Structures are given as structure tokens and as C-alpha cells.
Amino acid sequence: MKFSFCFHTQYFYMHKTSFLEILRVLDKEELKRFESFLSSPYFNTRNNVIKLFEIVKKYAPEFDHKLLDKEELWKKLFPDKKYNYGIIKNIIYDITKLAERFLEVEVLNSDEMQRMKNLLSKLSDKHLEAIFLNKYNSFEKNFLKSSKFYYGYFEDYTELKKYRFVVETFNPKIRSKLFSTGIAELMIFDFMSKFSINFNNVYVEESEHNEVPDNEFIRLFSKAVFTNKELDKFLETYSAGQDKNYKTAIIFFRLMKCYLNPQSIDIYFEFKNALFENDRYISESAMRGLYASLGSALDNCKDVSNINKNRELYDIIYHMAEKNIFTSEDGKVIPSLYILAVKTSGYLKEYHFIERLIKDFLPLTDKKFRDNFYQFSLAYLYYSKNEYDKSLECSNKISIDSFQMKFFLRNLQIILSYEKNDYNMFLYLNDSYRHFLAKNKSVSESYKQSNMKFLNYTNSLFKIRESDDKSEIGFIKNSLPGDVVVNKYWLIEKLDELSL
């Protein structure tokens, strides 16, 4: 029997520390501010930390040089001392905590609202009422009352008013009339905005992920509040006035009303009109979420016999591009929004907008998706120009790694098989698609049926065209408009062509 002996040495790889991970994401100006931060005795009193950063900063921006090894750093920090793992580890720990603290301070410095909350809270605690009132009144006038709605607006306003309420409680002479009533109103607005926006996520869970709660509490509560006719009439009246808070509140009320009444296209347009009429009171950040909710509300609507759903969705997407809210706040494009925009534009033959998407927004997508998204865009661009062979060629170049793209591409290829009059291609795709739908448990039954019907209707179109028997056209024309089926408007268009 052989025995192997190994001696354990304590290793501390500087390259893998959280400290260097943080430094790698800081730009030049941030690194300068971090150096000033370390030099401030209010935040740091350890000279070794400052010395360490002076050494490390020379290797920006990669911070992966071999001289950043912990022993090499020790030689520069303490050239006359023997290496001590415990000491270097503690210095690294200290500077890491300071780097984390720096990030906190950076966020706070950029958050005017949070800084004012902190100031008012401290002024209240120290009973500096005169300074408190001066700061509060100025901030309310110059920021809150002039600000557009953003997520957290009503919560922030409520919290500031609560600080003032505490101050007034101890100073009856400065008490404001109906102050608690004003707080209650803001709390209701806050609930309405947050609940309706989150309900969009509930809808996505149910419609896209086939996840259904085990009770009806959320919907029962929602109906009790957001289908109340008296409340509806009240908000409609007050939103026509000058109070911008009511103009904002009516948007969220209409959104919830729309979700709860999918059988009424009129209620959808009530929400859309409320949003379009009052969007000047909404920040760009909040607008992105509301336009996404508008798209979901349209998708949820079942009463679509009198509108072209694709055209309506295109109108929403086009408005997002025109209002500079197609990208997220960081300037990136959300993948699902990009491919939805391409698909919708393609089916409407709006090839100029696809070209705009490729030129202006494709470069803003994640690099790992960009090649696939480019081929995806070309597939729909060529389709919109009736160049079906090129469209099919591009669709076959895509390495599908997106759930949404799988459905879009399968549907496009089914359409291409018909446009190319290739029934064998259709049969192959049809069989593959049916197996895909049957095995996919993450898709709702209604969505599966909608796609299955699309396959059935397309098969019928092939048979009608092949046999030249138009007797079935009338039957399909009567059933198709009211049916829930994907690519309905393409089916209607092809049916009209066969009727000629």
C-alpha cells in the first residue's frame, strides 16, 4: 500500500476577489471617485487600504496582471517584512467592504428622493421643525408636484407626508387641514398603480407559463374594486380636472378593468385612450411598463372580430419607437419585444419598419442573441417582400434558443409552405409542430388549441386550392372571424384570395 503525503498551503488568489470584480465594472470617473472615497477619513482610516489601491489601480481596467498576486502585492506593501497571509487577507477584506460601501454611496448620491427622505427623517428626529418645513415645502413644490409619475412616486410622496405628519403632531400650530386624508388618497393611488402593473405579471404567468393559482382570491378582490361602477364614474369625472394624480390613477384603473373584461374591445380602447391622453404625466420608465401592459391587455382581449389585432399591436410598438421607449432604461432592447416587433411588422408587410429595427435596434440587443435575431429579422423582411425562398433560407439558419422564437418560426414556416405551394413541406412541418405542441407542458391548453386550429385551417386552404372546390370557403369564412386562432388575418387574406 502506498501513502501519498501532501502539504496544505493557504492560497489567496487576488484575481478572483470580489474587490477586483467590482473594480472591473467601474469606469474611469468612478475609479477616481473611489480613490477620493478611500482618502476620506470619514469612510476610511486605514492607510494600508489606500496604499493597496495605489498599487492596484495601475492595472486598470482589466485588473488581471500577474503582479496582482497576493504575494507580489505584499512585497510592494511591506518590502521589509515576511509574508503574512492573515494580514493581507484582512486588508483585502477591508478594501472589499469599502468598495461595497462606495457603491451604496454612489446610488445614494444619484437618488435625490432618498437623500431628501433621509434628511427630513433626521431633521424630524432632532426636532428642527423650522428647517424641516422649509426643506419639505421647497421639495414638494419643486420636485413632487412638478414630477411625472414614476414607479414608487406615490409611495415616496406618502412617506414624505408621513414625516410631516409626525412633525405636525408635536406642533399643533402648524397642523394642515385634512392632511391624513391626503395621505390616505396617495396610499390608494399607490396601491392601484402597483397592483395593476403586477397584475400584468400575473397574466403572463397564466397565459404564457400555464400557471394557475389554487384559489380565486386575487380575481375576486380585483373585481370588487376595479369593476365598481360608482368608483369608475368618480375617477372619470376627477381625471378630467387639473389634478395629475387622478389623470394617472385613471390609467391604472382602466388597465385592471381591461384585464377583468376580456370580452369587451370597448374597454380595451378605454384603457388605450386613457394612456394616450395622459402619457405626458408619465415618465419614460413607467411608460415602458404601461405600453407592455397595453400589449398584454390586447392579447387578453377576446372581442376582436371588429379589429385587426396585428395592426393594433403594430400601432403600440410603433408608438414605443416614436416615443423613445422601445429600449429599456439601460439602452438595451428586450429580446422578446424585438422579435415580437419583427414578427408583427412582417405579417403586416411593413418592411420599412423591419429595416428600421435592424438598423436602429438590432445593435442594441444582447450580443449572444444578435446573429440569430439578424437572421430572424431577415426571414420576416424577405417574407414581407414576398421573397419566400430567401425567407425560408434565413429561417433555417437560426439556432433556436428562445421559447417565443420557436412558435414564431414554426408558424412562419407553415405560412411559407403555403405561399410556396409546397404541400409535402407543409405535411412535414405540420407533423413536427403537432408533436411539439403535444409534448410542451409549459403552454396553456388554449394556446395549443389556437395553434392546432391554425394548422387545420392551413391544411383546408391547401385542399381548397388543390381541388378548386370552393364550397367549403363559405363555411370557413363564417367560422374563422370569431374563432381564436393564431395568424387569423393571414388565413382570412388567403381565403379571400381563393374566393376570387
C-alpha positions, 0 to 999 in steps of 0.5 A: 500500500502506498501513502501519498503525503501532501502539504496544505498551503493557504492560497489567496488568489487576488484575481478572483476577489470580489474587490477586483470584480467590482473594480472591473465594472467601474469606469474611469470617473468612478475609479477616481471617485473611489480613490477620493472615497478611500482618502476620506477619513470619514469612510476610511482610516486605514492607510494600508487600504489606500496604499493597496489601491495605489498599487492596484489601480495601475492595472486598470481596467482589466485588473488581471496582471500577474503582479496582482498576486497576493504575494507580489502585492505584499512585497510592494506593501511591506518590502521589509517584512515576511509574508503574512497571509492573515494580514493581507487577507484582512486588508483585502477584506477591508478594501472589499467592504469599502468598495461595497460601501462606495457603491451604496454611496454612489446610488445614494448620491444619484437618488435625490428622493432618498437623500431628501427622505433621509434628511427630513427623517433626521431633521424630524428626529432632532426636532428642527421643525423650522428647517424641516418645513422649509426643506419639505415645502421647497421639495414638494413644490419643486420636485413632487408636484412638478414630477411625472409619475414614476414607479414608487412616486406615490409611495415616496410622496406618502412617506414624505407626508408621513414625516410631516405628519409626525412633525405636525403632531408635536406642533399643533400650530402648524397642523394642515387641514385634512392632511391624513386624508391626503395621505390616505388618497396617495396610499390608494393611488399607490396601491392601484398603480402597483397592483395593476402593473403586477397584475400584468405579471400575473397574466403572463404567468397564466397565459404564457407559463400555464400557471394557475393559482389554487384559489380565486382570491386575487380575481375576486378582490380585483373585481370588487374594486376595479369593476365598481361602477360608482368608483369608475364614474368618480375617477372619470369625472376627477381625471378630467380636472387639473389634478395629475394624480387622478389623470394617472390613477385613471390609467391604472384603473382602466388597465385592471378593468381591461384585464377583468373584461376580456370580452369587451374591445370597448374597454380595451380602447378605454384603457388605450385612450386613457394612456394616450391622453395622459402619457405626458404625466408619465415618465419614460420608465413607467411608460415602458411598463404601461405600453407592455401592459397595453400589449398584454391587455390586447392579447387578453382581449377576446372581442376582436372580430371588429379589429385587426389585432396585428395592426393594433399591436403594430400601432403600440410598438410603433408608438414605443419607437416614436416615443423613445421607449422601445429600449429599456432604461439601460439602452438595451432592447428586450429580446422578446419585444424585438422579435415580437416587433419583427414578427408583427411588422412582417405579417403586416408587410411593413418592411420599412419598419423591419429595416428600421429595427435592424438598423436602429435596434438590432445593435442594441440587443444582447450580443449572444442573441444578435446573429440569430435575431439578424437572421430572424429579422431577415426571414420576416423582411424577405417574407414581407417582400414576398421573397419566400425562398430567401425567407425560408433560407434565413429561417433555417439558419437560426439556432433556436434558443428562445421559447417565443422564437420557436412558435414564431418560426414554426408558424412562419414556416407553415405560412411559407409552405403555403405561399410556396405551394409546397404541400409535402413541406407543409405535411412535414412541418405540420407533423413536427409542430403537432408533436411539439405542441403535444409534448410542451407542458409549459403552454396553456391548453388554449394556446395549443388549441389556437395553434392546432386550429391554425394548422387545420385551417392551413391544411383546408386552404391547401385542399381548397386550392388543390381541388378548386372546390370552393364550397367549403370557403363559405363555411370557413369564412363564417367560422374563422372571424370569431374563432381564436386562432393564431395568424387569423388575418393571414388565413382570412387574406388567403381565403379571400384570395381563393374566393376570387 
